[in-house]
Amino acid sequence: MAAGAGDGVVIGVDSSTQATKALAVDVATGKILGRGRAAHAVSGGAGRESEPEQWWEALSEALDQTGYAETAAAVSIGGQQHGLVALDEEGRSVHPALLWNDVRSAPNAEALVERLGARTWAERVGSVPGASFTVTKWDWLREHHADAAKRVRRVMLPHDYLTWRLTGEHVTDRGDVSGTGWWGPDGYDREILSLVGLDESFLPRVAEPGSAAGTVRGGLPLRAGIPVGTGTGDNMAAALGLGLEPGAPVISLGTSGTAYAVTRGRPTDPTGTVAGFADALGNWLPLACTLNCTLAVDRVAQWLGLDREAVEPGGQLVVLPYLDGERTPNLPYASGLFYGLRHDTTPGQILRAAYEGAAASLLTAVDEALRAGSEQAAQDAPLILIGGGAKGDAWRTTVRRLSGRPVLVPQLEEIVAIGAATQAAALVTGERADEVARRWKTLDGTLYDPLTADQAVLERIASVRRRAEALVSTEI
């Protein structure tokens, strides 16, 4: 079928940490015709876990809510990265899925990096694994739940699990699998798999970009026989949904914060700051992630009894909002730090400093991601700001004030689900998924002029972080 000539509707899905969201999208125009959403439960306590079965239940509910489950021409799943789904011979979970923000495997990450060396990890799989990576979670499961690990016959990422339930195919894509820590450009790394005692036959095949993972089985909440896209990780899906050209920088403001860009060069950062992910097509997606973003800043606002927009200028306070440990910088045991409080410090100044502390790390990460992928963005090129935080004036203003760059906020929401929808639409039209996104004009939005970069704030934050690193990284 000729590009742009596809008729009908496709469904794109975002199975995130907190909920599954589904969008029914018109193939020809990109117009959203139907929506669905169902929440997930995440356990607290020592870790962050979810039962995979509830993702399936949420997917079924969200698909039904769109109103197009029985007529959609194709579907594709975007999902949270890194999580570990471990199933037995019967397809039952041997342990609740370990989510990306479960940092209990931090000691395993440290031991694994020490075994091979940071540079070797970066060169072979693109990234130096931290506690978020699947390889460290598998190592943790073997150490702490050995009996469960012995029963495992399939290992999956969250989006793979839903694709498997839809199609019966144990399959993944190059984007999401690049965040496991056991896959590189030449495929699964057998030495690393041996190091962590994982049988390669338990892993999904890696599908070619743009191909179908399979077709929908009968008796499910979708029309049987329609093609299912390969799906991908949430950040890769967002890059598709935005139709990114190489070098365009993105900051996503969600529960976590991410900074990334599509690059033609393969990133291999031995410092571990930048994860050298693949994108969902054929390029690369160097990315740096912070665990603490909108959730941490909102928590500070709650402590102070303030609305999240109630920031005030002034003061010399620095807030390092590492309330859940941190990934960039790599401080998994960190807690928050408030430095420079005075009698005359106002609650609004404290809140503003929390925004600054969270945003400063992400802005540094933008430059690191571009450098790792050997790309450059012109200083007047806008930062593309997405995620829930992009709706807030305090977040937008903070990013503009600390970066000195214009900021583009796309009008479109649920960009991960849109990215998955572009994969589904590409199966119908024969286009590349990013071409679908550009045809749908997904980057249309509001462009905010730059503000003068506040170098004094950036230097103050960097100085405090250097001096405080030993303190905030101490395990308690």
C-alpha positions as a printed Julia matrix, in Angstrom:
476×3 Matrix{Float64}:
   0.0     0.0    0.0
   1.35    3.45  -0.84
   2.63    5.62   1.98
  -0.14    7.69   3.49
  -2.84    5.74   1.67
  -3.82    3.48   4.54
  -7.42    3.49   5.65
  -8.74    2.5    9.03
  -7.65    2.7   12.63
  -4.71    1.32  14.59
  -4.14    1.07  18.34
  -0.97    2.11  20.16
  -0.4     1.13  23.79
   1.76    2.55  26.57
   2.13    0.09  29.45
   3.9     2.31  31.97
   4.86    1.9   35.61
   1.51    3.15  36.92
  -1.04    2.42  34.19
  -1.77    1.07  30.73
  -2.99    3.63  28.19
  -4.34    2.82  24.73
  -5.04    5.17  21.83
  -7.1     4.4   18.73
  -5.59    6.5   15.92
  -6.74    7.22  12.38
  -4.05    5.91  10.04
  -4.52    8.62   7.42
  -4.62   11.7    9.66
  -3.18   10.76  13.05
  -6.36   11.93  14.75
  -7.03   10.23  18.1
 -10.44    8.58  17.88
 -10.6     6.68  21.15
  -8.81    6.38  24.48
  -8.53    3.84  27.26
  -6.74    3.72  30.6
  -6.46    1.23  33.46
  -4.24    1.56  36.53
  -1.61   -0.85  37.86
  -0.64   -1.55  41.45
   3.04   -1.21  42.38
   4.25   -2.64  45.66
   6.27   -0.46  47.96
   8.49   -1.59  50.78
  12.02   -2.63  49.94
  11.5    -2.75  46.17
   9.25   -1.85  43.27
   7.32   -4.83  41.92
   4.17   -5.59  39.93
   2.36   -8.79  39.01
   2.52   -9.11  35.19
  -0.98  -10.57  35.06
  -2.41   -7.21  36.1
  -0.74   -5.6   33.06
  -2.69   -8.01  30.88
  -5.93   -7.23  32.7
  -5.24   -3.5   32.35
  -4.45   -3.91  28.64
  -7.73   -5.72  28.05
  -9.66   -2.99  29.86
  -7.86   -0.14  28.09
  -8.33   -1.73  24.65
 -12.04   -2.14  25.25
 -12.4     1.5   26.34
 -11.04    2.77  23.02
 -14.13    1.49  21.21
 -12.02    0.11  18.35
 -10.78   -3.22  19.7
 -13.0    -5.18  17.3
 -12.17   -3.12  14.2
  -8.52   -1.97  14.54
  -6.24   -2.9   11.63
  -3.08   -3.37  13.74
  -1.73   -2.85  17.26
   1.65   -2.34  18.91
   2.85   -2.14  22.52
   5.24    0.36  24.08
   6.28   -0.36  27.65
   8.42    0.6   30.6
  12.05   -0.33  30.06
  14.39   -2.65  31.95
  11.93   -4.63  34.09
  12.42   -8.35  34.64
   9.54  -10.71  33.85
  10.49  -14.32  34.65
   8.07  -17.11  33.7
   8.07  -20.86  34.25
   7.33  -23.6   31.72
   3.58  -22.98  32.03
   3.92  -19.24  31.49
   3.37  -18.34  35.14
   5.42  -15.66  36.86
   7.9   -17.18  39.32
   8.24  -13.85  41.13
   6.56  -10.45  40.79
   8.15   -8.45  37.97
  11.03   -6.29  39.16
  10.47   -2.78  37.8
  13.08   -0.4   36.41
  13.06    1.72  39.59
  13.7    -1.23  41.93
  17.25   -0.52  43.13
  17.78   -3.63  45.29
  20.16   -4.99  42.65
  22.62   -2.12  43.14
  25.21   -4.42  44.83
  24.83   -6.87  41.94
  25.42   -4.07  39.45
  28.58   -3.02  41.26
  29.88   -6.6   41.35
  29.12   -7.22  37.67
  30.81   -4.02  36.57
  33.84   -4.91  38.65
  34.01   -8.37  37.03
  34.28   -7.11  33.44
  35.22   -3.45  33.86
  33.11   -0.45  32.94
  34.77    0.09  29.55
  34.18   -3.53  28.51
  30.5    -3.3   29.41
  30.11   -0.05  27.47
  31.87   -1.41  24.39
  29.98   -4.71  24.32
  26.42   -3.76  25.26
  26.53    0.03  24.97
  25.98    0.76  28.65
  27.54    0.3   32.06
  24.71   -1.46  33.91
  23.25    0.11  37.02
  20.52   -1.16  39.3
  17.86   -0.37  36.69
  19.2    -2.84  34.12
  17.61   -6.23  33.59
  20.91   -8.12  33.85
  21.41   -6.9   37.42
  17.84   -7.78  38.38
  18.26  -11.31  37.04
  21.47  -11.64  39.05
  19.6   -10.42  42.15
  16.8   -12.94  41.58
  19.29  -15.8   41.32
  20.97  -14.67  44.53
  17.9   -14.02  46.67
  15.29  -16.37  45.15
  17.35  -19.23  43.78
  14.5   -21.74  43.78
  12.31  -19.39  41.73
  15.15  -18.67  39.3
  15.66  -22.41  38.71
  12.05  -22.71  37.48
  12.44  -19.96  34.85
  12.04  -20.9   31.18
  11.2   -17.51  29.67
  12.71  -14.12  30.48
  10.98  -11.02  29.11
  10.72   -7.28  29.29
   7.32   -5.79  30.22
   6.32   -4.94  26.63
   7.46   -8.43  25.49
   5.07   -9.98  28.01
   2.04   -8.22  26.55
   3.13   -8.98  22.98
   3.49  -12.64  23.99
   0.02  -12.7   25.52
  -1.41  -11.22  22.31
   0.46  -13.37  19.8
   1.98  -16.36  21.58
   5.35  -15.24  20.16
   8.38  -14.82  22.45
   9.82  -11.8   20.69
  11.34   -8.41  21.44
  12.83   -5.45  19.53
  16.32   -3.97  19.31
  15.32   -0.81  21.18
  14.02   -2.35  24.38
  16.47   -5.28  24.44
  19.37   -2.8   24.27
  18.51   -1.83  27.86
  18.91   -5.32  29.3
  22.7    -5.38  29.59
  23.08   -8.65  27.68
  22.53   -7.53  24.06
  24.82   -5.67  21.67
  25.02   -4.97  17.92
  26.01   -8.6   17.28
  23.13  -10.04  19.29
  23.01  -11.63  22.73
  26.36  -11.61  24.5
  27.0   -15.21  25.5
  29.84  -14.42  27.89
  27.62  -12.05  29.85
  24.78  -14.59  29.86
  27.22  -17.19  31.19
  28.43  -14.72  33.82
  24.89  -14.42  35.23
  23.86  -18.02  34.59
  21.12  -17.34  32.04
  20.33  -19.78  29.23
  20.06  -17.94  25.9
  17.15  -20.19  24.9
  15.07  -18.48  27.61
  15.36  -15.13  25.81
  13.1   -13.77  23.04
  14.17  -13.51  19.44
  14.96   -9.97  18.35
  12.69   -8.95  15.47
  13.77   -6.75  12.58
  12.71   -3.09  12.83
   9.41   -2.46  11.1
   8.38   -6.11  11.08
   5.39   -7.72  12.75
   5.91   -9.69  15.94
   2.97  -11.9   15.01
  -0.81  -11.75  14.78
  -3.5   -11.54  17.43
  -4.7   -14.93  18.63
  -8.35  -15.82  18.78
 -10.47  -15.26  21.87
  -8.74  -12.05  22.93
 -10.03   -8.47  23.31
  -8.88   -7.62  19.77
  -9.87   -8.79  16.31
  -8.11  -12.08  15.65
  -5.49  -12.17  12.9
  -4.49   -8.5   12.81
  -0.72   -7.81  12.85
   1.04   -6.87  16.07
   4.06   -4.58  15.83
   7.33   -5.47  17.5
   6.66   -2.84  20.15
   9.55   -1.19  21.99
  10.61    0.51  25.2
   8.88    3.67  26.3
  11.73    6.03  25.43
  12.2     4.47  22.0
   8.44    4.67  21.41
   8.47    8.35  22.35
  11.29    8.98  19.87
   9.15    7.32  17.18
   6.08    9.26  18.23
   7.96   12.54  17.88
   9.39   11.55  14.51
  12.83   12.63  15.73
  15.57   13.51  13.31
  19.15   12.75  14.46
  20.46   15.35  16.9
  17.13   16.75  18.13
  17.39   16.82  21.96
  14.5    15.67  24.16
  13.84   16.0   27.89
  10.99   13.94  29.32
   9.62   15.11  32.67
   7.81   12.24  34.34
   8.15   10.23  37.56
  11.71    9.85  36.3
  13.44   12.34  34.05
  15.16   11.38  30.83
  17.34   13.19  28.33
  18.02   11.64  24.94
  18.46   12.13  21.2
  18.48    9.92  18.14
  22.06    9.65  16.88
  23.79    7.99  13.97
  26.83    7.16  16.08
  26.73    4.24  18.53
  27.32    5.54  22.07
  29.72    3.72  24.42
  30.13    5.81  27.58
  32.4     4.02  30.1
  31.46    6.5   32.85
  27.94    5.05  32.89
  26.3     8.48  32.68
  24.83    7.78  29.25
  23.08    4.52  28.41
  23.89    3.51  24.85
  20.48    2.31  23.78
  19.44    1.41  20.26
  16.39    3.11  18.82
  13.48    1.13  17.39
  14.58    1.59  13.75
  18.27    1.45  12.88
  19.96    4.31  14.72
  20.88    4.8   18.37
  19.29    6.52  21.33
  21.87    7.62  23.93
  19.94    8.4   27.08
  20.58    9.55  30.61
  17.94    9.02  33.26
  17.27   10.48  36.69
  15.11    8.59  39.18
  13.92   11.8   40.8
  11.95   14.23  38.69
   8.33   15.37  38.98
   7.47   13.01  41.84
  10.35   14.26  43.97
   9.59   17.94  43.32
   5.9    17.38  44.04
   6.85   15.71  47.33
   8.83   18.79  48.35
   5.8    20.95  47.51
   3.59   18.68  49.67
   5.97   18.9   52.6
   5.84   22.68  52.36
   2.07   22.82  51.86
   2.5    24.6   48.52
   0.96   24.32  45.11
   3.56   22.9   42.71
   3.69   26.24  40.84
   4.31   28.37  43.96
   8.01   29.06  43.37
   9.7    32.28  44.5
  12.95   33.88  43.33
  15.92   34.61  45.56
  18.06   32.79  48.09
  21.2    30.67  47.77
  19.64   27.31  48.58
  20.58   24.12  46.7
  18.33   21.07  46.8
  19.56   17.69  45.58
  16.2    15.85  45.45
  17.55   12.27  45.52
  14.56   10.92  47.46
  14.65    7.45  45.83
  18.38    7.08  45.39
  19.65    8.3   42.04
  20.78    6.97  38.69
  22.35   10.09  37.15
  24.59   10.65  39.01
  24.88    6.96  39.96
  24.09    7.16  43.69
  21.63    4.31  44.37
  21.8     4.77  48.16
  21.41    8.54  48.1
  18.84   10.55  50.0
  17.8    14.17  49.54
  19.97   17.07  50.6
  18.96   20.68  51.37
  22.01   22.98  51.58
  22.12   26.69  52.35
  18.97   27.21  54.45
  18.74   30.58  56.23
  16.23   32.18  58.62
  14.89   34.25  55.75
  14.59   31.34  53.26
  10.97   31.12  52.11
   9.05   27.93  51.27
   8.71   29.15  47.68
  12.51   29.5   47.4
  12.95   25.94  48.69
  10.52   24.68  46.06
  12.27   26.62  43.31
  15.59   25.08  44.37
  14.04   21.61  44.13
  13.06   22.32  40.51
  16.56   23.61  39.81
  18.26   20.57  41.32
  16.17   18.17  39.26
  16.47   20.17  36.02
  20.22   20.78  36.26
  21.06   17.08  36.07
  18.83   16.64  33.02
  20.38   19.56  31.18
  23.86   18.18  31.76
  22.57   14.85  30.51
  21.36   16.39  27.22
  24.89   17.48  26.36
  26.34   14.14  27.47
  23.84   12.18  25.35
  24.6    14.19  22.21
  28.33   13.9   22.79
  28.12   10.14  23.34
  26.36    9.71  20.01
  28.71   12.08  18.17
  25.89   14.49  17.34
  25.69   18.24  17.8
  22.64   20.44  18.17
  22.78   24.12  17.38
  22.45   26.34  20.46
  19.3    27.88  19.01
  17.74   24.45  18.38
  14.83   23.97  20.77
  14.8    21.48  23.58
  11.76   19.27  23.06
  10.0    19.02  26.41
   7.53   16.16  26.97
   5.93   14.31  29.86
   3.6    15.48  32.58
   5.99   18.12  33.86
   6.03   19.87  30.48
   2.49   21.1   31.24
   3.74   23.11  34.23
   4.98   26.67  33.89
   7.49   26.19  36.73
   9.13   23.27  34.91
   9.16   25.05  31.54
  10.57   28.25  33.01
  13.24   26.41  35.01
  14.46   24.54  31.92
  14.53   27.75  29.86
  16.27   29.71  32.63
  18.99   27.12  33.22
  19.53   26.08  29.58
  19.36   29.43  27.78
  17.61   27.63  24.92
  14.13   27.78  23.39
  11.75   25.07  24.5
   9.23   23.29  22.29
   6.28   21.6   24.0
   4.32   19.41  21.58
   0.58   19.72  21.83
   0.17   15.99  21.55
   0.02   13.95  24.74
   0.55   10.22  25.36
   3.55   10.27  23.03
   4.64    6.74  23.96
   1.26    5.35  22.88
   1.45    7.47  19.71
   4.88    6.01  18.99
   3.48    2.5   19.33
   0.62    3.55  17.04
   3.13    4.65  14.38
   4.6     1.13  14.47
   1.13   -0.32  13.95
   0.32    2.16  11.18
   3.6     1.37   9.41
   2.47   -2.25   9.14
  -0.64   -1.0    7.31
   0.94    1.62   5.01
   4.45    0.33   4.39
   6.07    3.53   5.72
   8.75    3.81   8.38
   7.27    4.55  11.78
   9.07    7.9   12.1
   7.78    8.91   8.65
   4.25    8.19   9.9
   4.84   10.5   12.87
   6.11   13.33  10.7
   3.11   12.92   8.42
   0.88   13.15  11.48
   2.73   16.39  12.51
   3.24   15.18  16.05
   5.77   17.94  16.86
   3.22   20.71  16.4
   2.97   22.65  19.65
   4.1    25.79  21.51
   7.6    27.22  21.1
   8.84   29.23  24.1
  11.61   31.79  23.58
  14.91   31.28  25.41
  15.79   33.05  28.65
  19.28   34.15  29.67
  21.06   31.13  31.14
  21.51   31.44  34.93
  25.09   30.19  35.17
  25.35   31.15  38.86
  22.67   28.62  39.81
  24.25   25.88  37.71
  27.68   26.5   39.24
  26.24   26.53  42.77
  24.48   23.2   42.21
  27.61   21.61  40.72
  29.74   22.82  43.62
  27.38   21.47  46.28
  27.01   18.15  44.48
  30.76   17.64  44.34
  31.16   18.34  48.04
  28.12   16.34  49.11
  28.55   13.22  46.98
  30.22   11.16  49.69
  27.48   12.07  52.17
  24.43   11.47  49.96
  25.8     8.16  48.64
  26.27    6.56  52.05
  24.15    3.46  52.6
  22.09    3.66  55.79
